[in-house]
Amino acid sequence: MALACPTCEETAAEYLGMADDGRNMMRCTSCGHEWVLGAKPVSPRAVSQTTRRRSTSASTSTSTSRSVSGTRSHGARRPPGVGATRGPRVVEDVETARRRFPGADAVSPATWRRVEALRAEFLAEVPRPDPEATRYRDVYREAFSAENLPYTTPSALKDFANSKVVARPGNMSRFNDEWRALGSQAAADAFRGVIEHLLRGEDPPAPEDRLTELITSDEPPAMPGFREAMLTRVLCIAEPERFLPILVYTSPAGGKRELARRIFGLELPAPETTSQTIGRLAYWSNDLLVSLIGDRFVDLDHARAFLWWAKDHPDLG
């Protein structure tokens, strides 16, 4: 059975190799998203056993390849990424890694002048955001609070997952299949568990790394089909002063990475070439864009509308 990408849900996954904890590293050839497949090992012993198995396997493979001379060089295929000189990924602590992420100081003066002209033009045309989004956000912000989440009905949770208000989460067929398979009550419990872990989970892990866990795993507290776009949408509802309603880090149609490049001339890391996790990239790119757009907008939904408007403006060339 083909493996679906957790971000775009296309069945275009390729195998990159084995992570340090023994899980499989995958990449989507459609959208470029990279993730680690499977649940985390339950103990350090599991990791060390995996490492020993990998070491033994590598040694056996080397011996075999010497005895069967030239086998790979005569047309035998191997999974994409296996045998490539990728090297181990070293995951830094959050604050150290974040200091190396691009910042507003990398934007050129000419770009700032162009963005300011675009901002003035947009605000003259669209002085305020859609009021429907504000009302909707307020209702679900209350529903997702620690006090109210246990009592939010299954129908309200499922409606949220499939609504297009406050940004569209994309194709939700996998989520809806999971909901039907579990049944409304069990699915609602799983949904609440995702939200609770995302918004109020134990720290550490840092919020960025909790987001990564929920994007890359199907094991509780994660939920199949509840991926980057919808998780980010929850953050936009719960913390509207911080999170832009732009739901994915990278996408051919325009994610946070593409908007940073198109409007501000900043090149953010590609998921397939950085050691940083998707959760960190999602958080940091959001915070960067918020700092770049300034405080001239009514709210971040208004700012989101500006970014989508600006990316297609003819003045950007």
Secondary structure as GFF3:
##gff-version 3
##sequence-region A 1 317
A	DSSP	beta_strand	13	18	.	.	.	ID=ss1
A	DSSP	beta_strand	24	28	.	.	.	ID=ss2
A	DSSP	beta_strand	34	37	.	.	.	ID=ss3
A	DSSP	alpha_helix	44	67	.	.	.	ID=ss4
A	DSSP	three_ten_helix	72	74	.	.	.	ID=ss5
A	DSSP	alpha_helix	94	98	.	.	.	ID=ss6
A	DSSP	three_ten_helix	104	106	.	.	.	ID=ss7
A	DSSP	alpha_helix	109	125	.	.	.	ID=ss8
A	DSSP	alpha_helix	131	143	.	.	.	ID=ss9
A	DSSP	three_ten_helix	149	151	.	.	.	ID=ss10
A	DSSP	alpha_helix	154	162	.	.	.	ID=ss11
A	DSSP	alpha_helix	173	182	.	.	.	ID=ss12
A	DSSP	alpha_helix	184	200	.	.	.	ID=ss13
A	DSSP	alpha_helix	207	216	.	.	.	ID=ss14
A	DSSP	alpha_helix	228	238	.	.	.	ID=ss15
A	DSSP	alpha_helix	256	264	.	.	.	ID=ss16
A	DSSP	three_ten_helix	271	273	.	.	.	ID=ss17
A	DSSP	alpha_helix	278	293	.	.	.	ID=ss18
A	DSSP	alpha_helix	300	311	.	.	.	ID=ss19
A	DSSP	three_ten_helix	314	316	.	.	.	ID=ss20
###
